[in-house]
């Protein structure tokens, strides 16, 4: 029996092939749909099988090479051989090979062979939904995964995977998007006065991790501002519609952000436990600072999660208060009209004043034949309303006290 549902199988059948993706215009497809299709495609496959996600961008290759006094920067998209030749010609320099986009399986497989990367690690790179982690492989090289975050204009947290491989004189990074949060680091490397260029190449891996962590704070600051806006909207007289949906959505995003930070903290803690031959004590000093940043981001996430839970309770409480005000008004109106309805219902009964023989029936509504009967009933009804309103006022039911 096919382990996939008919919907899942249909998604696989209609997804583009690797040949269609490579070198073509990216397919218009949401990240969630692409991830779902990718997971369906992996069912039952051999571990280490490389799959390109539908809609993946065409790879762009960037190389930054530097030492204390030298710096070069170039893009080698469509010129991978030239990039490898430059790396072999300049082993004395430190290199950052920055790969953006996964939409070329042949290129990915060539890089995997040239840099000695394990298929399982490349599978983690291309799947693009890995939690933050660190692994040690051949010759004490490191494979690290981090999650870059951003708070979008649609008030949602967007996260992308940054995968790093370290080598004797290089750091190889992979990401699926052309835009990222690493421009500040690129600017530092370009500066002739940057201390980063004087550190060993593993410091570049730390700097990349540190920039990712530092970028958590603008994300959290934007979330904090948005939470304050939601809190003000709760008490606004013109409260926006579907406000509860917005609160629940940002609550979901904060919980998701918290799930991103937890593995990042654990990853850095694992780096700090590595032996001296893998990670020097000098670099561990920097990673301890990064560990503090991860703890602070996690504390902020916990704080915002509690704030949003309180915000939900506040919304429900305010909603209940507003509903109580409406019910109070309706109850007062109903209470006023209950005795009035009784009076008009009483005098609406069709009892005869005389019987069939013409005899007077004195107990059957004598007011019907009184010239002041109708005005008297109106006065009585008015007095009843006035007394009720006075009683409600004395009780404070007509005010907010």
Order of alpha helices (4+ residues) and beta strands (2+ residues): alpha-alpha-alpha-beta-beta-alpha-beta-alpha-alpha-beta-beta-beta-beta-alpha-alpha-alpha-alpha-alpha
